Amino acid sequence: MQTLSANSAPAYTLKDWQGGYRSQPQEFDYWIEDIEGAIPPELSGTLFRNGPGLLDVKGEAIRHPFDGDGMICAIAFAGGRAYFRNRFVRTAGYVAEQAAGKILYRGVFGTQKPGGWLANVLDLKLKNIANTHVIYWGGKLLALWEAAHPHRLHPQTLETLGLDNLDGLLASGASFAAHPRIDPGGSHGDTRLVNFAVKAGPTSEITVYEFDLAGQVVTQQTQSIPGFAFLHDFALTPNYYLFFQNPVAFNPLPYLLGLRGAAECIKFQAQQPTRILVIPRRGGGAVQRLATDPCFVFHHANAFEQGENLVVDSVCYQSFPQVQPNQTYLDVKFAELPPSQLWRFDLNLATQSVQRQCLDQRSCEFPTLPPTQVGQPYRYLYIAAAHDPQGNAPLQAILKLDLASGDRQIWSAAPRGFVGEPVFVPRPPGISNGKEDDGWLLTLIYDAAHHRSDLVILDAQDLTQGAIARLHLKHHVPYGLHGSFTPEWLGPEP
């Protein structure tokens, strides 16, 4: 693959992009031997990745990828070698549907049981699909889906061990969000995993948890906010949690009548502001709700404190992106849709005002940054992006933004490659040069030319040199959602 300038010609076909949304029902275990370049010998640890592995149930297509059963991939690195393993999360719904050979559950994003509305009316049973994120924390490997409990997996074999209530923290039926943040310790001196749960309704409840390295909860608080809250992600600083309350309304009637999935009943309110919720981390302080122009946010890049003000960088959509009732997600017309773009929000807590500016016009998603800078002022951001600098298009490139100088670097997998979320892996202590961007970027890409996926390793300091290594898998992995890296070797036993 080549490194391309911002004015290079666009390059993708819808047919190529669609190939990455074929199911992968097989499970594999093998050493990756087909490699271009060389894996850095000092790269050691395990990359975990989660996403929908099935886009159909025994040939019966699901309505939206977000309804697909979760499949965990693990790529373990040591001594310049890499080992691949993937396993489906054996949720109760997955096991039941595979045994029955048909769809048995309605999906949040529109998948319906066969038989029309009569087969779906008043069926409110949720299928925990465990397909959104995977984290290794406190000795536990957890597959996350934000509407229910996490599933615990064996960290080496990926065997499903069952639902996990986090040592009794989660009550029956409680949820645990699928986009935790790891605070490197800027406010309290120790590293913490921070996550939340939301109960949405006319008045919504947000509960935020902080866990120590052993996986024990050390703080938690619950806040009630007016209005319906559709939340996937949040940002944090040493003193605050920040949530964007998207301007949406929920009409449950079509869902109750068996006509639509729950997420299809969400309507964007273009005349209402987006509310930025500022919650003090140490409790006791009032929640502030600042208003900004209407937009929809799935993911935040980072946030930090600037004197008494706050700065939040987020990926913004003009409205809630959803599949229309008469369309299929595979036939999306990218050129007709507005792009998602990176915006900066400057929050003045004294005046309760918000200023905003677009940081980059390129269509983008899945931001990441060096883990030492989470919640802190930072210079470098990495994000999956469209190949072209203007307009909407599939994600085919990795963009590096220097927020201090304004410089940009881009590595593109075009014309026939499509990228997923990049994961930043710091160079280990002792050999690091100490610079913020010293490390590697790992990303799975779908190679339409060979209908397979590759794990690409990039030098995070210089994307222009191209891939350091490209590890060719023996098969494809459907487009995924989120992943994480641990410096522990969690491959097969020697």
JOMOSUL-V752921 format. One record per pair of residues at least 12 apart in sequence whose ideal C-beta (glycine too) atoms are under 7 Angstrom apart, sorted by the first residue. I is the first residue (numbers start at 0). J is the second residue. D is the distance in Angstrom with one decimal. If there is no record, write none. Layout:
# JOMOSUL-V752921
i=I j=J d=D
i=I j=J d=D
This chain:
# JOMOSUL-V752921
i=0 j=411 d=7.0
i=0 j=412 d=5.2
i=0 j=416 d=6.3
i=0 j=465 d=6.7
i=0 j=466 d=6.3
i=1 j=411 d=6.9
i=1 j=465 d=6.9
i=2 j=410 d=5.4
i=2 j=462 d=6.7
i=2 j=463 d=5.0
i=2 j=465 d=5.4
i=3 j=409 d=6.5
i=3 j=411 d=4.5
i=5 j=388 d=4.6
i=5 j=409 d=6.8
i=9 j=386 d=6.1
i=9 j=387 d=4.4
i=9 j=392 d=6.7
i=10 j=386 d=6.2
i=10 j=413 d=4.3
i=10 j=414 d=3.3
i=11 j=386 d=7.0
i=11 j=392 d=6.5
i=11 j=393 d=5.7
i=11 j=395 d=6.2
i=11 j=413 d=6.3
i=11 j=414 d=6.2
i=15 j=415 d=5.4
i=15 j=447 d=3.6
i=16 j=393 d=4.8
i=16 j=417 d=5.9
i=17 j=329 d=5.2
i=18 j=445 d=6.9
i=18 j=447 d=4.9
i=18 j=450 d=5.8
i=19 j=417 d=5.6
i=19 j=445 d=3.7
i=19 j=475 d=6.9
i=19 j=477 d=6.2
i=19 j=478 d=4.8
i=20 j=54 d=5.5
i=20 j=64 d=6.5
i=20 j=329 d=6.3
i=20 j=477 d=6.1
i=20 j=478 d=6.4
i=21 j=54 d=6.7
i=21 j=475 d=6.9
i=21 j=477 d=6.7
i=22 j=52 d=6.9
i=22 j=53 d=4.7
i=22 j=54 d=4.8
i=22 j=55 d=5.5
i=22 j=477 d=6.8
i=23 j=52 d=5.3
i=23 j=70 d=6.9
i=23 j=474 d=6.6
i=23 j=475 d=6.2
i=23 j=476 d=6.0
i=23 j=477 d=5.6
i=24 j=53 d=6.5
i=25 j=474 d=6.8
i=26 j=85 d=5.6
i=26 j=86 d=5.5
i=26 j=87 d=6.8
i=27 j=83 d=6.3
i=27 j=84 d=6.8
i=27 j=85 d=5.7
i=27 j=473 d=6.9
i=27 j=474 d=6.7
i=28 j=84 d=5.0
i=29 j=83 d=5.9
i=29 j=473 d=6.8
i=30 j=80 d=6.5
i=30 j=82 d=5.4
i=31 j=81 d=4.6
i=31 j=82 d=7.0
i=31 j=83 d=5.5
i=31 j=470 d=4.8
i=31 j=472 d=6.9
i=33 j=471 d=4.0
i=34 j=468 d=5.9
i=34 j=469 d=7.0
i=34 j=470 d=5.3
i=35 j=468 d=6.8
i=35 j=469 d=4.2
i=36 j=466 d=6.2
i=36 j=467 d=5.5
i=36 j=468 d=3.9
i=36 j=469 d=6.1
i=37 j=79 d=6.6
i=37 j=468 d=5.7
i=38 j=76 d=6.4
i=38 j=79 d=4.9
i=38 j=80 d=6.8
i=38 j=81 d=6.0
i=38 j=456 d=6.7
i=38 j=468 d=5.0
i=39 j=439 d=6.9
i=39 j=467 d=6.5
i=40 j=78 d=6.0
i=40 j=79 d=4.3
i=41 j=426 d=6.9
i=41 j=427 d=5.9
i=41 j=430 d=5.8
i=42 j=76 d=4.9
i=42 j=424 d=6.8
i=42 j=439 d=6.2
i=43 j=76 d=5.7
i=43 j=77 d=5.3
i=43 j=486 d=6.4
i=43 j=488 d=6.6
i=44 j=76 d=6.0
i=44 j=484 d=5.8
i=44 j=485 d=5.5
i=44 j=486 d=4.1
i=44 j=487 d=6.1
i=44 j=488 d=6.8
i=45 j=73 d=5.8
i=45 j=75 d=4.5
i=45 j=485 d=5.4
i=45 j=487 d=6.3
i=45 j=488 d=6.6
i=45 j=489 d=4.2
i=45 j=490 d=6.8
i=46 j=74 d=4.6
i=46 j=422 d=6.4
i=46 j=441 d=5.4
i=46 j=482 d=6.3
i=46 j=484 d=5.2
i=47 j=71 d=6.5
i=47 j=73 d=5.4
i=47 j=133 d=4.5
i=47 j=135 d=6.5
i=47 j=482 d=5.5
i=47 j=483 d=5.5
i=48 j=72 d=4.5
i=48 j=133 d=6.8
i=48 j=443 d=6.4
i=48 j=479 d=5.3
i=48 j=482 d=3.6
i=49 j=69 d=5.7
i=49 j=71 d=5.6
i=49 j=130 d=6.2
i=49 j=131 d=6.2
i=49 j=132 d=5.6
i=49 j=133 d=4.1
i=49 j=142 d=6.0
i=49 j=479 d=6.3
i=49 j=480 d=6.0
i=49 j=481 d=6.2
i=49 j=482 d=6.5
i=50 j=70 d=6.5
i=50 j=130 d=6.2
i=50 j=477 d=6.3
i=50 j=478 d=6.4
i=50 j=479 d=2.6
i=50 j=480 d=4.8
i=51 j=64 d=5.0
i=51 j=67 d=2.5
i=51 j=68 d=6.5
i=51 j=69 d=6.8
i=51 j=130 d=5.0
i=51 j=477 d=6.1
i=52 j=67 d=6.6
i=52 j=68 d=5.9
i=52 j=69 d=6.9
i=52 j=70 d=2.7
i=52 j=87 d=5.8
i=52 j=477 d=6.0
i=53 j=67 d=5.2
i=53 j=68 d=4.6
i=54 j=67 d=5.5
i=54 j=477 d=6.5
i=56 j=96 d=5.2
i=56 j=101 d=6.2
i=56 j=102 d=4.9
i=57 j=100 d=4.6
i=57 j=101 d=6.2
i=59 j=101 d=6.2
i=59 j=102 d=5.5
i=61 j=106 d=6.2
i=61 j=110 d=4.4
i=62 j=106 d=6.1
i=62 j=108 d=6.2
i=62 j=109 d=3.6
i=62 j=110 d=4.2
i=62 j=111 d=7.0
i=62 j=260 d=6.8
i=63 j=106 d=6.7
i=63 j=108 d=3.6
i=63 j=109 d=5.3
i=63 j=110 d=6.7
i=63 j=322 d=5.9
i=63 j=328 d=5.7
i=64 j=328 d=6.5
i=65 j=108 d=4.5
i=66 j=106 d=3.1
i=66 j=107 d=6.6
i=66 j=108 d=5.0
i=66 j=110 d=4.2
i=66 j=128 d=6.8
i=67 j=128 d=6.8
i=67 j=130 d=6.0
i=68 j=87 d=6.0
i=68 j=93 d=4.8
i=68 j=128 d=5.5
i=68 j=130 d=6.4
i=69 j=88 d=4.4
i=69 j=128 d=5.5
i=69 j=129 d=3.9
i=69 j=130 d=3.3
i=69 j=142 d=5.6
i=69 j=144 d=6.9
i=70 j=85 d=5.9
i=70 j=87 d=5.1
i=71 j=85 d=6.6
i=71 j=86 d=5.6
i=71 j=88 d=6.4
i=71 j=133 d=5.5
i=71 j=142 d=6.1
i=71 j=152 d=6.5
i=71 j=157 d=5.3
i=72 j=85 d=4.6
i=72 j=476 d=5.9
i=73 j=157 d=6.2
i=73 j=489 d=6.6
i=74 j=454 d=5.8
i=75 j=488 d=5.8
i=75 j=489 d=5.7
i=75 j=490 d=3.1
i=77 j=488 d=5.2
i=81 j=470 d=5.8
i=82 j=490 d=4.1
i=82 j=491 d=6.3
i=83 j=472 d=6.3
i=84 j=157 d=6.0
i=86 j=157 d=3.7
i=88 j=129 d=4.1
i=88 j=142 d=4.9
i=88 j=150 d=5.2
i=88 j=159 d=5.5
i=89 j=159 d=3.8
i=90 j=127 d=5.3
i=90 j=128 d=6.4
i=90 j=129 d=5.4
i=90 j=150 d=6.4
i=92 j=104 d=5.3
i=92 j=126 d=3.6
i=92 j=127 d=6.5
i=92 j=128 d=6.7
i=101 j=113 d=6.8
i=104 j=124 d=6.4
i=104 j=126 d=3.6
i=105 j=119 d=5.7
i=105 j=122 d=5.9
i=105 j=260 d=6.4
i=106 j=260 d=5.6
i=107 j=146 d=6.8
i=107 j=260 d=5.5
i=107 j=261 d=5.0
i=107 j=262 d=5.1
i=108 j=260 d=5.3
i=108 j=262 d=4.7
i=109 j=259 d=6.3
i=109 j=260 d=3.8
i=109 j=263 d=5.0
i=109 j=322 d=6.7
i=110 j=260 d=6.6
i=116 j=256 d=6.3
i=116 j=257 d=3.9
i=116 j=258 d=5.4
i=117 j=257 d=7.0
i=119 j=257 d=3.2
i=120 j=256 d=5.7
i=120 j=257 d=3.6
i=121 j=255 d=6.2
i=122 j=257 d=6.8
i=125 j=146 d=6.0
i=125 j=147 d=6.5
i=127 j=144 d=5.7
i=127 j=147 d=4.1
i=128 j=144 d=5.6
i=129 j=142 d=4.1
i=129 j=144 d=4.9
i=129 j=150 d=4.7
i=130 j=144 d=6.0
i=130 j=480 d=6.9
i=131 j=143 d=5.5
i=131 j=144 d=5.2
i=131 j=145 d=6.4
i=131 j=177 d=3.7
i=131 j=480 d=5.1
i=131 j=481 d=6.2
i=132 j=177 d=4.4
i=132 j=178 d=6.4
i=132 j=480 d=6.7
i=132 j=481 d=4.0
i=133 j=482 d=6.5
i=133 j=483 d=6.4
i=134 j=179 d=6.2
i=134 j=483 d=5.1
i=135 j=154 d=6.1
i=135 j=483 d=6.7
i=135 j=485 d=4.6
i=136 j=192 d=5.1
i=136 j=210 d=6.8
i=136 j=214 d=5.8
i=137 j=210 d=6.7
i=137 j=212 d=6.7
i=137 j=213 d=5.2
i=137 j=214 d=2.1
i=138 j=214 d=6.6
i=139 j=151 d=5.7
i=139 j=163 d=6.9
i=139 j=214 d=6.1
i=140 j=152 d=4.5
i=140 j=154 d=4.2
i=141 j=163 d=6.3
i=143 j=175 d=6.6
i=143 j=177 d=4.0
i=144 j=177 d=5.8
i=145 j=174 d=6.0
i=145 j=176 d=4.6
i=145 j=177 d=4.1
i=145 j=231 d=6.7
i=146 j=174 d=5.3
i=147 j=174 d=5.8
i=148 j=162 d=4.6
i=148 j=163 d=6.3
i=148 j=164 d=6.1
i=148 j=169 d=5.7
i=148 j=175 d=6.3
i=149 j=163 d=5.3
i=149 j=175 d=5.5
i=150 j=162 d=6.0
i=150 j=163 d=6.8
i=151 j=163 d=4.0
i=154 j=489 d=4.9
i=155 j=489 d=5.2
i=155 j=491 d=7.0
i=168 j=216 d=5.6
i=173 j=196 d=6.3
i=174 j=196 d=4.8
i=175 j=194 d=6.5
i=175 j=196 d=5.6
i=176 j=194 d=5.4
i=176 j=195 d=5.0
i=176 j=196 d=6.0
i=178 j=231 d=5.7
i=178 j=232 d=4.3
i=178 j=481 d=7.0
i=179 j=192 d=5.5
i=179 j=193 d=6.3
i=179 j=194 d=3.8
i=180 j=193 d=4.9
i=180 j=235 d=5.5
i=180 j=373 d=6.2
i=181 j=370 d=6.2
i=181 j=373 d=6.3
i=182 j=235 d=6.2
i=182 j=373 d=6.3
i=182 j=374 d=5.8
i=183 j=370 d=6.1
i=183 j=371 d=5.3
i=183 j=373 d=5.8
i=185 j=237 d=4.8
i=185 j=374 d=5.7
i=185 j=375 d=5.5
i=186 j=237 d=3.3
i=186 j=238 d=6.5
i=189 j=211 d=6.7
i=190 j=212 d=6.0
i=191 j=209 d=4.8
i=191 j=210 d=6.2
i=191 j=211 d=6.3
i=192 j=210 d=4.4
i=193 j=207 d=6.8
i=193 j=209 d=5.1
i=193 j=235 d=5.9
i=194 j=208 d=5.6
i=195 j=207 d=4.7
i=195 j=208 d=6.9
i=195 j=233 d=6.1
i=197 j=228 d=5.5
i=197 j=230 d=5.1
i=199 j=227 d=5.5
i=199 j=228 d=5.1
i=199 j=229 d=6.6
i=200 j=227 d=6.8
i=202 j=223 d=5.6
i=202 j=225 d=5.8
i=203 j=224 d=5.4
i=203 j=226 d=6.6
i=203 j=227 d=6.4
i=203 j=228 d=3.7
i=204 j=221 d=5.8
i=204 j=223 d=5.4
i=205 j=221 d=7.0
i=205 j=222 d=5.2
i=205 j=224 d=6.6
i=205 j=228 d=6.8
i=205 j=242 d=6.6
i=206 j=219 d=6.4
i=206 j=221 d=4.4
i=207 j=219 d=6.6
i=207 j=220 d=5.8
i=207 j=240 d=5.5
i=207 j=278 d=7.0
i=220 j=282 d=5.0
i=222 j=278 d=5.7
i=222 j=286 d=5.3
i=224 j=244 d=6.8
i=224 j=276 d=6.2
i=224 j=286 d=6.6
i=226 j=244 d=6.6
i=227 j=247 d=6.5
i=227 j=248 d=6.4
i=227 j=249 d=5.2
i=228 j=244 d=5.4
i=229 j=245 d=5.5
i=229 j=247 d=5.4
i=229 j=265 d=6.4
i=230 j=242 d=5.7
i=231 j=297 d=5.1
i=232 j=297 d=6.3
i=232 j=298 d=5.0
i=232 j=299 d=5.3
i=233 j=299 d=6.8
i=234 j=299 d=4.2
i=234 j=301 d=6.5
i=234 j=302 d=3.7
i=234 j=311 d=5.5
i=235 j=302 d=6.5
i=235 j=374 d=5.0
i=236 j=302 d=5.2
i=236 j=303 d=5.7
i=236 j=304 d=4.8
i=236 j=309 d=6.4
i=236 j=374 d=4.9
i=237 j=304 d=6.5
i=237 j=374 d=6.1
i=238 j=279 d=6.6
i=238 j=280 d=5.7
i=238 j=304 d=6.6
i=239 j=277 d=5.5
i=239 j=278 d=6.4
i=239 j=279 d=6.2
i=239 j=280 d=6.1
i=239 j=309 d=6.5
i=240 j=278 d=4.4
i=240 j=280 d=6.1
i=241 j=275 d=6.5
i=241 j=276 d=6.8
i=241 j=277 d=6.0
i=241 j=302 d=5.4
i=241 j=309 d=6.9
i=241 j=311 d=5.6
i=242 j=276 d=4.3
i=243 j=273 d=5.9
i=243 j=275 d=5.8
i=243 j=296 d=4.4
i=243 j=313 d=6.7
i=244 j=273 d=6.9
i=244 j=274 d=4.0
i=244 j=276 d=5.8
i=245 j=273 d=6.1
i=245 j=295 d=4.9
i=245 j=296 d=6.4
i=245 j=319 d=6.9
i=246 j=267 d=6.7
i=246 j=268 d=4.3
i=246 j=271 d=3.8
i=246 j=272 d=6.4
i=246 j=273 d=5.6
i=246 j=293 d=5.0
i=247 j=265 d=5.0
i=247 j=266 d=6.4
i=247 j=267 d=5.6
i=247 j=268 d=6.2
i=247 j=319 d=5.8
i=248 j=266 d=5.2
i=248 j=268 d=5.7
i=249 j=264 d=5.8
i=249 j=265 d=5.5
i=250 j=264 d=5.2
i=250 j=266 d=6.9
i=251 j=264 d=6.0
i=262 j=321 d=6.9
i=263 j=321 d=6.6
i=265 j=319 d=6.0
i=267 j=295 d=6.5
i=267 j=318 d=4.1
i=267 j=319 d=4.3
i=269 j=293 d=5.6
i=269 j=318 d=6.5
i=271 j=293 d=6.1
i=272 j=290 d=3.9
i=272 j=291 d=6.1
i=272 j=292 d=6.8
i=272 j=293 d=6.0
i=273 j=291 d=5.2
i=273 j=292 d=6.9
i=273 j=293 d=5.5
i=273 j=294 d=5.3
i=274 j=288 d=4.9
i=274 j=290 d=6.0
i=275 j=289 d=4.5
i=275 j=291 d=6.2
i=275 j=344 d=6.8
i=275 j=346 d=6.4
i=275 j=353 d=6.5
i=276 j=288 d=5.8
i=277 j=289 d=6.7
i=277 j=309 d=6.9
i=277 j=346 d=6.9
i=277 j=348 d=6.7
i=287 j=348 d=6.4
i=287 j=351 d=6.8
i=289 j=346 d=5.8
i=289 j=351 d=5.6
i=289 j=353 d=5.2
i=290 j=353 d=6.9
i=291 j=344 d=6.3
i=291 j=353 d=4.2
i=291 j=355 d=6.0
i=292 j=355 d=6.9
i=294 j=315 d=4.3
i=294 j=316 d=6.5
i=294 j=317 d=6.6
i=295 j=316 d=4.3
i=295 j=318 d=5.8
i=295 j=319 d=4.8
i=296 j=313 d=4.8
i=296 j=314 d=6.6
i=296 j=315 d=5.7
i=297 j=314 d=6.6
i=298 j=314 d=5.0
i=298 j=364 d=6.7
i=298 j=365 d=6.7
i=298 j=366 d=6.2
i=299 j=311 d=6.3
i=299 j=312 d=6.9
i=299 j=313 d=4.6
i=300 j=312 d=4.0
i=300 j=313 d=6.5
i=300 j=341 d=6.7
i=300 j=366 d=3.7
i=300 j=368 d=6.7
i=300 j=380 d=5.5
i=301 j=368 d=5.6
i=301 j=372 d=6.8
i=301 j=373 d=6.4
i=301 j=377 d=5.8
i=302 j=374 d=6.5
i=303 j=374 d=6.4
i=303 j=375 d=5.4
i=303 j=376 d=4.7
i=303 j=377 d=6.9
i=307 j=348 d=6.2
i=307 j=349 d=6.4
i=308 j=345 d=6.3
i=308 j=346 d=6.0
i=308 j=347 d=5.4
i=308 j=348 d=6.6
i=309 j=346 d=4.2
i=309 j=348 d=6.8
i=310 j=343 d=6.5
i=310 j=345 d=5.7
i=311 j=344 d=4.6
i=311 j=346 d=6.8
i=312 j=341 d=6.4
i=312 j=343 d=5.2
i=312 j=358 d=6.7
i=313 j=342 d=5.9
i=313 j=344 d=6.7
i=314 j=339 d=5.3
i=314 j=341 d=5.9
i=314 j=363 d=6.3
i=314 j=364 d=5.7
i=314 j=366 d=6.3
i=315 j=339 d=6.6
i=315 j=340 d=6.0
i=315 j=342 d=4.7
i=316 j=339 d=4.9
i=317 j=337 d=4.6
i=333 j=391 d=4.7
i=333 j=392 d=5.1
i=333 j=393 d=6.7
i=334 j=390 d=6.3
i=334 j=391 d=6.5
i=336 j=391 d=4.6
i=337 j=391 d=6.5
i=338 j=362 d=3.3
i=338 j=390 d=6.2
i=338 j=391 d=4.4
i=339 j=362 d=5.9
i=339 j=363 d=6.4
i=339 j=364 d=5.8
i=340 j=357 d=5.7
i=340 j=359 d=6.6
i=340 j=360 d=5.9
i=340 j=362 d=6.8
i=340 j=363 d=6.7
i=341 j=358 d=4.5
i=341 j=359 d=4.8
i=341 j=363 d=5.8
i=341 j=382 d=6.8
i=342 j=355 d=5.6
i=342 j=356 d=6.8
i=342 j=357 d=5.4
i=342 j=358 d=6.4
i=343 j=355 d=6.7
i=343 j=356 d=5.3
i=343 j=358 d=5.3
i=358 j=400 d=6.9
i=359 j=400 d=6.3
i=360 j=388 d=6.8
i=360 j=389 d=6.5
i=361 j=384 d=5.0
i=361 j=385 d=5.9
i=361 j=388 d=5.1
i=361 j=398 d=6.4
i=362 j=384 d=6.6
i=362 j=385 d=4.1
i=362 j=390 d=6.8
i=362 j=391 d=5.0
i=362 j=392 d=6.0
i=363 j=382 d=4.7
i=363 j=383 d=6.5
i=363 j=384 d=4.2
i=363 j=398 d=6.5
i=364 j=383 d=5.6
i=364 j=394 d=6.2
i=365 j=382 d=6.4
i=365 j=383 d=4.5
i=365 j=420 d=3.7
i=365 j=421 d=6.9
i=366 j=380 d=5.9
i=366 j=382 d=4.4
i=367 j=381 d=5.1
i=367 j=420 d=7.0
i=367 j=421 d=5.3
i=367 j=422 d=6.3
i=367 j=423 d=5.1
i=368 j=380 d=5.3
i=368 j=381 d=6.7
i=368 j=423 d=6.5
i=369 j=423 d=5.6
i=369 j=425 d=6.4
i=369 j=435 d=5.4
i=369 j=436 d=6.4
i=369 j=438 d=6.6
i=370 j=423 d=6.7
i=370 j=425 d=6.6
i=372 j=435 d=6.4
i=378 j=401 d=6.3
i=378 j=402 d=5.6
i=378 j=403 d=4.9
i=378 j=435 d=5.6
i=379 j=399 d=6.5
i=379 j=401 d=6.2
i=379 j=435 d=5.8
i=379 j=436 d=4.5
i=380 j=400 d=4.7
i=380 j=402 d=6.3
i=381 j=397 d=6.3
i=381 j=399 d=5.4
i=381 j=421 d=5.1
i=381 j=423 d=6.3
i=381 j=440 d=5.9
i=381 j=459 d=6.9
i=382 j=398 d=5.3
i=383 j=397 d=6.3
i=383 j=418 d=5.1
i=383 j=419 d=6.7
i=383 j=420 d=6.1
i=383 j=421 d=6.2
i=384 j=396 d=4.8
i=384 j=397 d=7.0
i=384 j=398 d=4.1
i=386 j=411 d=5.0
i=386 j=413 d=4.2
i=393 j=417 d=5.5
i=394 j=417 d=6.3
i=394 j=418 d=5.2
i=395 j=411 d=5.8
i=395 j=412 d=5.3
i=395 j=413 d=4.6
i=395 j=416 d=6.2
i=395 j=417 d=5.6
i=395 j=418 d=6.1
i=396 j=409 d=5.2
i=396 j=410 d=6.3
i=396 j=411 d=4.0
i=396 j=412 d=6.8
i=396 j=413 d=7.0
i=396 j=418 d=6.5
i=397 j=410 d=4.9
i=397 j=418 d=6.1
i=397 j=421 d=5.4
i=397 j=440 d=6.3
i=397 j=442 d=6.3
i=397 j=457 d=6.5
i=397 j=462 d=6.5
i=399 j=462 d=5.3
i=408 j=462 d=4.2
i=408 j=463 d=5.7
i=409 j=462 d=6.6
i=410 j=457 d=5.9
i=410 j=462 d=4.3
i=410 j=465 d=6.7
i=412 j=444 d=5.0
i=415 j=446 d=6.6
i=415 j=447 d=4.3
i=415 j=448 d=4.6
i=416 j=444 d=4.8
i=416 j=445 d=6.8
i=416 j=446 d=5.5
i=417 j=444 d=6.2
i=417 j=445 d=4.6
i=418 j=442 d=5.4
i=418 j=444 d=4.9
i=419 j=442 d=5.6
i=419 j=443 d=4.8
i=419 j=444 d=6.8
i=419 j=478 d=6.3
i=419 j=479 d=5.3
i=420 j=442 d=6.8
i=420 j=481 d=6.0
i=420 j=482 d=6.3
i=421 j=440 d=4.6
i=421 j=441 d=7.0
i=421 j=442 d=4.5
i=422 j=441 d=4.8
i=422 j=482 d=5.5
i=422 j=483 d=6.8
i=422 j=484 d=5.3
i=423 j=438 d=5.7
i=423 j=440 d=6.0
i=423 j=459 d=6.2
i=424 j=438 d=5.4
i=424 j=439 d=4.8
i=424 j=441 d=6.1
i=424 j=484 d=5.1
i=425 j=437 d=6.9
i=425 j=438 d=4.3
i=426 j=438 d=5.0
i=436 j=459 d=5.1
i=436 j=460 d=5.1
i=437 j=460 d=6.1
i=438 j=459 d=4.7
i=439 j=456 d=5.5
i=439 j=457 d=6.5
i=439 j=458 d=6.5
i=439 j=459 d=5.8
i=440 j=457 d=4.3
i=440 j=459 d=5.1
i=441 j=454 d=6.5
i=441 j=456 d=6.0
i=441 j=484 d=7.0
i=442 j=455 d=5.4
i=443 j=476 d=6.0
i=443 j=479 d=6.7
i=445 j=475 d=6.1
i=445 j=478 d=6.6
i=450 j=475 d=5.5
i=451 j=471 d=6.4
i=451 j=472 d=5.6
i=451 j=474 d=6.0
i=451 j=475 d=5.1
i=452 j=472 d=4.9
i=452 j=475 d=4.9
i=452 j=476 d=4.3
i=453 j=469 d=5.2
i=453 j=470 d=6.1
i=453 j=471 d=5.4
i=453 j=472 d=6.5
i=454 j=470 d=4.2
i=455 j=469 d=5.4
i=456 j=468 d=4.5
